[in-house]
Amino acid sequence: MFLKSLKISNFRKFGTENNKIEFVDASSYQEQKKGREINIAPTTTLIVGKNNCGKTTIVNGLEKLLNNQEFKANDFNFSYLKKLLVEYERNQSIIETPFLQFRIGIGIEDNSNDLISNIIPFMILEDVDRSELEILIKVELDDQEIFKRDVKLLIDKYSGIERFDKFLQLINTSQFNTNYYNAGGEVVTSNFSINKLIELRAIKANNIENEKSLSRAFSKIIEYRYKALFEEEGMNLDSQINLINEELTRLISNKHTKDINQSLEGIESREKLQVLLRADLTFQKLMSNLIKYEYVERDINIPENQFGLGYTKLMMIIADLIDYMEKYPEDSFNSKVNLISIEEPETFMHPQMQELFIKNINDTIGSLLKSKNKNVNSQLIITTHSSHILNSKIHSGNTFNNINYITIENNFTHIVNLHDDIIIPKSQSYDKQKRENDLKFLKKHIKYKVSELFFSDAIIFVEGVTEETLLKYYIDKDEVLNKYYISIFNIDGAHGLVYHELIKLLKVPTLLITDLDIKRSETEKETFKQISNLTDRVTTNETIKKYNSNYEKLDSLPNQLEIDNMYIAYQTEVEGYFATSFEEALILTNYKNVLLNSVLIKVKPKIYREIIMTDKRFQKIKENSYKLQKKLAKSKSDFANELLYKLIIQEEVVNTPSMPRYIESGIIWLTKKLVKEN
C-alpha cells in the first residue's frame, strides 16, 4: 500500500479548492519495487514553495490526525471562519457549521503481501477494480444545535473584532469528533483510527538542540541495537545490572556510608538522621554516555562541538533514518503505509550540499536496506524552499513528477501538482520527438539558475544580454520593485516557449520581453532600411506568432499581449520608426541622450562618426537606428557593460536613459500585479 493523495479542506491556510497534494503515482512506485538498484528519487514527494505558504501544514495535519490530537480554532482557516460568521450574521437559520476535512487516497498494489484488513471497511466495489480507495476524515461538531444556539447569542451580544474573537472562543470550547467515511459517503462505525493504517516519522527542521545532539542520537541507536542483541541471545541484562548495583553499593557502604553516618551520630541520633548511598546504574544511563561523537578529518579527531552545522544537520537526518530502519519490524511495513517526512533539510547546508542532498539520502537508505535485508516500502516526503534541492529532485529522478508547488492565492494555499505531461503536454500537434527534446531541455536547463523561478515574486524573461544587464540596474533603482524577489532570465525566445506551460502553472506574474523581429528583404538589410510602418510586414518571432493566433502579420498586432499571468511586451512605434530589437528601441527612445551617445562613440567610434558627421541635434542617430543596431550585433556585451558603467558612476540622475515605452508598460503591469497580490 502507498499514500497516493491527500486533500485538505479548511485546515489552517487550506481552503476547499486547489488543495490536493499528490504523492507517488502507482506506475513509478511499481517500477521502484521492481528495480534492482534502490533509487528513491522518482518516488520521493517534494513539497516546494516560498515561506509561509503551507508546506509544513501538510505534515502537521497528518501528525494531528495520527496522534489523535484535538483540533482548536487556530487549526481552522480564518478566512473560512470569517466567511461563515458573515453568513450567520445575514441569515437567522444556520445551515453549515465549521468542519475540517482530510480526504486520503490509498493505492493498493497488485499481487502484494500487504495486509489489507485495516482498510476493508473503506472498500467499495469500484475500489477493487481501480486498486485504490479513499478515506474521508471529517472533524465535526459533536452537538451542532448547541453551537448554533451559542452563535446566535454572541451575534446579538457582540460586534466587530470582539465578535470574531468570541466566535473563536466558542469553537475552542466546543467538542469536535473525528469521523471516518468511505468514498460512498457512508460512516465507518468500526473501531478504526487512521494511525492503524499510516505510520509517520517526521524529521523536523530544528532537530539540532545542543552540542551533544549527534552523540545522543547515535547513543539511542546503539542502545536499541544492544538491547535487541541481548534479547535475541536470551541474556537477562537487567539482572546483571542489578548485580553490579549490589556490588557497587556494598563497596560504597564499606568505604563511605559507614564513615559518614558515624560523623552524623555526633550531631543527631541514628534513628533521626542517617544517609544511604547506593549505586543506581540502569541500561539507559549506561548507554546515554557510551558514545563520544568525533569527526575524523585527515586522521585528526575533531570534537562534535566543532562540527559544522551543515554536516551536523545531515548526520542528524541520517541518524533518524537509521533509528527508523532499526526499530520497525518487517511485518509492520506490510500492514501500514509508512511515511518519512523531512522538513526543510536545507537549514545550515551550503548550496553544494543541498544539491547532493537527495543523492546522499538515496545512498544512505540503499545502504541501510542492504545491510538489514529489509523489505521497506516507505515513502519519503521532503518539504523545502531550496532551489538546489528542487533541482536535485528533478535530476536525480529525471522527472517533474511528484513535485507539489505551493503558493498563496486569495489568502488560501494553492497547490500545483507538477507532472511531465502537464509541463510539456502531449497533443496531436506536438511532434513526439520534439516533445521529448523539449522536456529534456527543460530538465537540463532548469539546473542553471532557472529553478529559482519557483521561489520568485515575479519573473522577467529577456532575449539578450543588454536587456538583462540594464533591467537589473533599473529594478534595483525602483523603490517599489527592489523590495520584491524578481528573477531575470536570459533565454532565447524560441527556447523560452518551452517554459510557458510551467510559468502558467506556477501562477507567478511573468513579464516576457521579446522583439518584433520584423522580416526584411536582403536589399533592406544591406541598405539598413528604417521601417516606419507595419503594413504587410510579418514577424519571425515564434512567441508573438503563438499568442497572436499563429498570425504572423504585424499590422493588426496589439501593443501588448496578456495571457493568464503572462504579459508579452515587444517594440512599438518610437519617433516614427519601428525598432526590431531592444538596442534599437533604446537608441530611438534616447537618441538625444548624452550618456547613451557617449557609450555609442566609445563602443563604435568609426560608425558613430560616419553617421553623426556635423549633426549636433542627433537626428542622424534616430534616422540610422537600425544601422547602429546591426553594427552593435557583435558588441552587445561591450555596449551593455559600458552603459552600465556610465550609469553607475554618473553624478546626475537626469542623464539616465529612459527605458523604451513597451518595457515601461510591462514594468507598470508587473508592479501593479505585485502590489495587488501583496
Helices and strands as residue ranges (DSSP letters): E 2-9, E 20-22, H 26-34, G 41-43, E 45-49, H 55-66, G 73-75, H 78-90, E 100-107, G 116-118, G 120-122, H 125-130, E 132-141, H 144-157, H 160-173, E 176-181, G 194-196, E 198-203, H 213-232, H 237-252, I 253-257, H 258-264, H 283-288, E 294-297, E 300-303, G 304-306, H 309-327, H 330-333, E 337-343, H 351-355, H 357-372, E 379-384, H 387-397, E 403-409, E 412-418, H 420-423, H 432-445, G 450-455, E 458-462, H 465-477, G 481-483, E 486-490, H 493-496, G 497-499, H 500-506, E 510-513, H 522-526, H 542-547, E 560-563, E 566-569, E 573-574, E 577-578, H 582-589, H 594-603, H 605-612, H 619-623, H 625-631, G 633-635, H 636-649, G 653-655, H 661-677
